[in-house]
Amino acid sequence: MLGRRQKLDSKAGPYSWLTYKEVYDASIQMGSAMKSRGVNPGDRCGIYGANCPEWIIAMEACNSSAVTYVPLYDTL
């Protein structure tokens, strides 16, 4: 489902992929962690970071918990 390129000697190497199941499990875990920290359905959660698999996982964690995600980019 999600991939990133590995860097080998400052060059782009092959992709390393996460399966749908791995992403699903990670997003459920992150959603649970968010809930334990007091982020509840209907709340807003800012996600700061570059485009990467972890950003998508955080977004899906918000979606699965009925939390509105607010993208925060360093270029804005």
Secondary structure, 3 states (H helix, E strand, C coil): CEEEEEEECCEEEEEEEECHHHHHHHHHHHHHHHHHCCCCCCCEEEEECCCCHHHHHHHHHHHHCCCEEEEECCCC
